[in-house]
Amino acid sequence: MLVTSKELLLDAQKNGYAVGAFNTNNLEITHAIVRAAEAKRAPILIQISAGAIKYAGLEFLPMIVCKAAEQASVPIAVHLDHGPSFDLVMKALRHGFTSIMRDASSLPYEGNVAEVRKVVEACHAIGVPVEAEIGRLGGVEEHVVVSEREALMSDPDECARFVADAGFDFLAVAIGNAHGFYKGVPKLDFDRLDAIRERVDVPLVLHGASGIPDYQITQAVEHGIAKINIDTEIRHAFATTVRKFQEENPDQIDPRKILQPVIAAMQAVVERKIEIFRSAGRA
């Protein structure tokens, strides 16, 4: 069933689990995500980024994802991930998105607040919740490029001020997480997360969770993270399974036969994440 993300994340915050937010770029990834959620009876978000929209088309990908969510037997929100502009947010709303992120975190504080407040006013008018971000993540995520040297973590006091000034529903924080796969073992700053949680009452979001060790994900949930984004590990399963299948079946040209094991591999990734996030059986 298609729902907004607010009801999902508030329940997760209240009951000590995290909702998985999984990025899609096409029909096959969408199938894998929905099948995993139904198999584990878990609420989820399916995320579509600006890059995915550019690749698959605004007229097509949201239609596929929204229809899949409507027909699913578990609650699913369709989320704009790292929305880079007010214009794209408005287009996403017209195409059925039930959750929006406006990422203006690269701007100075006042600019971030102004951009997010504008989106909040438009989205709240039609009952759609908004995610915002403060602090900058290392790595690469679509239009977001931050070097390790420039990366900044979220300041707890500034987080509280940001929530009060901008009026959004969920806050993505930078606590040592990064987009993409990590160089070395990541180390999340749980003291910083605790300080943010003490000052902020909205659900907290962890971006860049692909590659973070399971025990740190578990700790993040225990310390108050209510939404966790996964993209890179799904892509990795897609690419490695395609390569393996083609190596073992060099004469096979039927895309349906090539992609069935790919869907299964991606579904396995999503199911495992749902278990780690403690959201299995919450639907």
KEFI-170576 format. One record per residue (C-alpha): residue number from 1; residue in three letters; x, y, z. Coordinates in steps of 0.25 Angstrom, whole numbers, padded with zeros to 4 digits, always signed. Layout:
<recs>
k; r; xx; yy; zz
NUM; ala; X; Y; Z .
...
</recs>
This chain:
<recs>
k; r; xx; yy; zz
1; met; +0000; +0000; +0000 .
2; leu; +0005; +0014; -0003 .
3; val; +0007; +0023; +0009 .
4; thr; +0014; +0035; +0014 .
5; ser; +0028; +0033; +0021 .
6; lys; +0023; +0041; +0033 .
7; glu; +0015; +0030; +0039 .
8; leu; +0026; +0019; +0036 .
9; leu; +0037; +0027; +0042 .
10; leu; +0029; +0032; +0055 .
11; asp; +0026; +0017; +0058 .
12; ala; +0040; +0013; +0056 .
13; gln; +0045; +0024; +0065 .
14; lys; +0035; +0021; +0076 .
15; asn; +0038; +0006; +0075 .
16; gly; +0053; +0005; +0073 .
17; tyr; +0055; +0000; +0059 .
18; ala; +0059; +0007; +0046 .
19; val; +0051; +0007; +0033 .
20; gly; +0060; +0003; +0021 .
21; ala; +0060; +0013; +0009 .
22; phe; +0065; +0006; -0003 .
23; asn; +0069; +0013; -0016 .
24; thr; +0063; +0008; -0030 .
25; asn; +0067; +0011; -0044 .
26; asn; +0058; +0002; -0052 .
27; leu; +0047; -0009; -0052 .
28; glu; +0056; -0020; -0047 .
29; ile; +0062; -0013; -0035 .
30; thr; +0048; -0009; -0031 .
31; his; +0043; -0023; -0032 .
32; ala; +0055; -0028; -0023 .
33; ile; +0052; -0017; -0013 .
34; val; +0037; -0020; -0012 .
35; arg; +0038; -0035; -0012 .
36; ala; +0048; -0034; +0000 .
37; ala; +0039; -0025; +0008 .
38; glu; +0027; -0034; +0006 .
39; ala; +0035; -0046; +0009 .
40; lys; +0040; -0040; +0022 .
41; arg; +0027; -0032; +0025 .
42; ala; +0034; -0019; +0026 .
43; pro; +0030; -0005; +0024 .
44; ile; +0040; +0002; +0014 .
45; leu; +0043; +0014; +0006 .
46; ile; +0046; +0013; -0009 .
47; gln; +0056; +0024; -0013 .
48; ile; +0057; +0031; -0026 .
49; ser; +0069; +0041; -0028 .
50; ala; +0070; +0052; -0038 .
51; gly; +0080; +0043; -0046 .
52; ala; +0070; +0031; -0046 .
53; ile; +0060; +0041; -0052 .
54; lys; +0069; +0046; -0062 .
55; tyr; +0073; +0031; -0066 .
56; ala; +0059; +0025; -0066 .
57; gly; +0050; +0037; -0069 .
58; leu; +0040; +0045; -0060 .
59; glu; +0028; +0040; -0067 .
60; phe; +0032; +0025; -0065 .
61; leu; +0040; +0022; -0053 .
62; pro; +0031; +0028; -0042 .
63; met; +0019; +0022; -0049 .
64; ile; +0026; +0008; -0048 .
65; val; +0029; +0010; -0033 .
66; cys; +0016; +0016; -0029 .
67; lys; +0008; +0005; -0036 .
68; ala; +0017; -0005; -0029 .
69; ala; +0015; +0002; -0015 .
70; glu; +0000; +0002; -0017 .
71; gln; -0001; -0012; -0020 .
72; ala; +0008; -0017; -0009 .
73; ser; +0003; -0024; +0003 .
74; val; +0012; -0015; +0012 .
75; pro; +0013; +0000; +0014 .
76; ile; +0022; +0007; +0005 .
77; ala; +0026; +0021; +0003 .
78; val; +0032; +0027; -0010 .
79; his; +0043; +0036; -0007 .
80; leu; +0051; +0047; -0015 .
81; asp; +0065; +0045; -0010 .
82; his; +0074; +0057; -0010 .
83; gly; +0065; +0066; -0017 .
84; pro; +0074; +0077; -0023 .
85; ser; +0064; +0087; -0026 .
86; phe; +0050; +0093; -0023 .
87; asp; +0046; +0090; -0038 .
88; leu; +0049; +0075; -0037 .
89; val; +0042; +0075; -0024 .
90; met; +0029; +0080; -0030 .
91; lys; +0030; +0071; -0042 .
92; ala; +0032; +0059; -0032 .
93; leu; +0019; +0063; -0025 .
94; arg; +0011; +0064; -0038 .
95; his; +0016; +0049; -0041 .
96; gly; +0012; +0043; -0028 .
97; phe; +0023; +0044; -0018 .
98; thr; +0019; +0042; -0004 .
99; ser; +0032; +0047; +0003 .
100; ile; +0042; +0057; -0001 .
101; met; +0056; +0061; +0002 .
102; arg; +0061; +0075; -0001 .
103; asp; +0076; +0074; +0000 .
104; ala; +0082; +0088; +0001 .
105; ser; +0093; +0084; +0011 .
106; ser; +0104; +0090; +0002 .
107; leu; +0098; +0104; +0004 .
108; pro; +0102; +0113; +0016 .
109; tyr; +0092; +0111; +0028 .
110; glu; +0082; +0122; +0024 .
111; gly; +0082; +0117; +0010 .
112; asn; +0079; +0103; +0014 .
113; val; +0068; +0108; +0023 .
114; ala; +0061; +0116; +0013 .
115; glu; +0061; +0105; +0002 .
116; val; +0056; +0095; +0012 .
117; arg; +0045; +0104; +0017 .
118; lys; +0040; +0107; +0003 .
119; val; +0039; +0092; +0001 .
120; val; +0032; +0089; +0014 .
121; glu; +0022; +0100; +0011 .
122; ala; +0018; +0093; -0002 .
123; cys; +0019; +0079; +0003 .
124; his; +0012; +0081; +0016 .
125; ala; +0000; +0087; +0009 .
126; ile; -0003; +0074; +0002 .
127; gly; +0001; +0065; +0014 .
128; val; +0015; +0061; +0009 .
129; pro; +0026; +0060; +0019 .
130; val; +0040; +0066; +0017 .
131; glu; +0054; +0061; +0020 .
132; ala; +0066; +0071; +0021 .
133; glu; +0081; +0070; +0023 .
134; ile; +0091; +0077; +0031 .
135; gly; +0106; +0074; +0032 .
136; arg; +0113; +0069; +0019 .
137; leu; +0116; +0055; +0016 .
138; gly; +0129; +0049; +0009 .
139; gly; +0128; +0042; -0004 .
140; val; +0119; +0043; -0016 .
141; glu; +0104; +0043; -0017 .
142; glu; +0098; +0048; -0030 .
143; his; +0100; +0063; -0030 .
144; val; +0107; +0063; -0016 .
145; val; +0122; +0062; -0017 .
146; val; +0130; +0065; -0004 .
147; ser; +0145; +0062; -0002 .
148; glu; +0149; +0055; +0011 .
149; arg; +0157; +0067; +0015 .
150; glu; +0145; +0076; +0013 .
151; ala; +0135; +0067; +0020 .
152; leu; +0128; +0072; +0032 .
153; met; +0120; +0065; +0043 .
154; ser; +0107; +0070; +0048 .
155; asp; +0107; +0080; +0060 .
156; pro; +0097; +0076; +0070 .
157; asp; +0093; +0090; +0074 .
158; glu; +0092; +0094; +0060 .
159; cys; +0083; +0082; +0057 .
160; ala; +0073; +0087; +0068 .
161; arg; +0073; +0101; +0062 .
162; phe; +0071; +0095; +0048 .
163; val; +0059; +0087; +0052 .
164; ala; +0053; +0099; +0059 .
165; asp; +0056; +0109; +0047 .
166; ala; +0052; +0100; +0035 .
167; gly; +0041; +0092; +0041 .
168; phe; +0043; +0079; +0033 .
169; asp; +0040; +0065; +0038 .
170; phe; +0053; +0057; +0037 .
171; leu; +0067; +0060; +0039 .
172; ala; +0079; +0053; +0032 .
173; val; +0091; +0055; +0040 .
174; ala; +0106; +0053; +0037 .
175; ile; +0113; +0045; +0048 .
176; gly; +0124; +0039; +0040 .
177; asn; +0116; +0032; +0029 .
178; ala; +0119; +0034; +0015 .
179; his; +0113; +0031; +0001 .
180; gly; +0117; +0019; -0007 .
181; phe; +0127; +0008; -0002 .
182; tyr; +0136; +0012; +0009 .
183; lys; +0152; +0013; +0009 .
184; gly; +0155; +0006; +0021 .
185; val; +0146; +0003; +0033 .
186; pro; +0136; +0014; +0036 .
187; lys; +0134; +0018; +0050 .
188; leu; +0121; +0025; +0054 .
189; asp; +0122; +0036; +0064 .
190; phe; +0111; +0030; +0074 .
191; asp; +0114; +0041; +0084 .
192; arg; +0110; +0052; +0074 .
193; leu; +0098; +0044; +0070 .
194; asp; +0093; +0043; +0085 .
195; ala; +0096; +0058; +0086 .
196; ile; +0087; +0061; +0074 .
197; arg; +0076; +0051; +0078 .
198; glu; +0076; +0059; +0092 .
199; arg; +0073; +0072; +0085 .
200; val; +0064; +0068; +0073 .
201; asp; +0051; +0062; +0074 .
202; val; +0049; +0058; +0059 .
203; pro; +0053; +0044; +0053 .
204; leu; +0068; +0043; +0049 .
205; val; +0073; +0038; +0036 .
206; leu; +0086; +0031; +0033 .
207; his; +0091; +0033; +0019 .
208; gly; +0102; +0025; +0012 .
209; ala; +0100; +0012; +0020 .
210; ser; +0105; +0002; +0009 .
211; gly; +0118; -0004; +0015 .
212; ile; +0116; +0000; +0029 .
213; pro; +0118; -0012; +0038 .
214; asp; +0106; -0019; +0043 .
215; tyr; +0109; -0016; +0058 .
216; gln; +0110; -0001; +0055 .
217; ile; +0097; -0001; +0048 .
218; thr; +0091; -0008; +0060 .
219; gln; +0097; +0002; +0069 .
220; ala; +0092; +0013; +0061 .
221; val; +0077; +0008; +0062 .
222; glu; +0079; +0007; +0077 .
223; his; +0084; +0021; +0078 .
224; gly; +0072; +0026; +0070 .
225; ile; +0073; +0025; +0055 .
226; ala; +0059; +0023; +0049 .
227; lys; +0062; +0022; +0034 .
228; ile; +0074; +0016; +0027 .
229; asn; +0078; +0018; +0013 .
230; ile; +0084; +0007; +0004 .
231; asp; +0088; +0008; -0011 .
232; thr; +0102; +0004; -0014 .
233; glu; +0101; -0010; -0008 .
234; ile; +0088; -0013; -0017 .
235; arg; +0096; -0007; -0029 .
236; his; +0108; -0016; -0026 .
237; ala; +0099; -0029; -0025 .
238; phe; +0093; -0025; -0039 .
239; ala; +0106; -0023; -0046 .
240; thr; +0113; -0035; -0040 .
241; thr; +0102; -0045; -0042 .
242; val; +0100; -0040; -0057 .
243; arg; +0115; -0042; -0059 .
244; lys; +0115; -0056; -0053 .
245; phe; +0103; -0061; -0060 .
246; gln; +0109; -0056; -0074 .
247; glu; +0122; -0063; -0071 .
248; glu; +0114; -0076; -0068 .
249; asn; +0104; -0075; -0079 .
250; pro; +0112; -0067; -0090 .
251; asp; +0101; -0071; -0101 .
252; gln; +0089; -0067; -0093 .
253; ile; +0083; -0054; -0099 .
254; asp; +0069; -0054; -0093 .
255; pro; +0068; -0043; -0083 .
256; arg; +0058; -0049; -0075 .
257; lys; +0067; -0061; -0072 .
258; ile; +0079; -0052; -0069 .
259; leu; +0071; -0043; -0060 .
260; gln; +0064; -0053; -0051 .
261; pro; +0076; -0057; -0043 .
262; val; +0080; -0042; -0042 .
263; ile; +0066; -0039; -0036 .
264; ala; +0068; -0051; -0026 .
265; ala; +0082; -0045; -0022 .
266; met; +0077; -0031; -0020 .
267; gln; +0065; -0037; -0012 .
268; ala; +0075; -0044; -0003 .
269; val; +0082; -0031; +0000 .
270; val; +0070; -0024; +0004 .
271; glu; +0064; -0035; +0012 .
272; arg; +0077; -0036; +0020 .
273; lys; +0077; -0021; +0022 .
274; ile; +0063; -0021; +0027 .
275; glu; +0067; -0032; +0038 .
276; ile; +0079; -0023; +0042 .
277; phe; +0070; -0011; +0043 .
278; arg; +0060; -0019; +0052 .
279; ser; +0048; -0015; +0043 .
280; ala; +0044; -0029; +0039 .
281; gly; +0030; -0033; +0044 .
282; arg; +0027; -0018; +0046 .
283; ala; +0017; -0017; +0035 .
</recs>
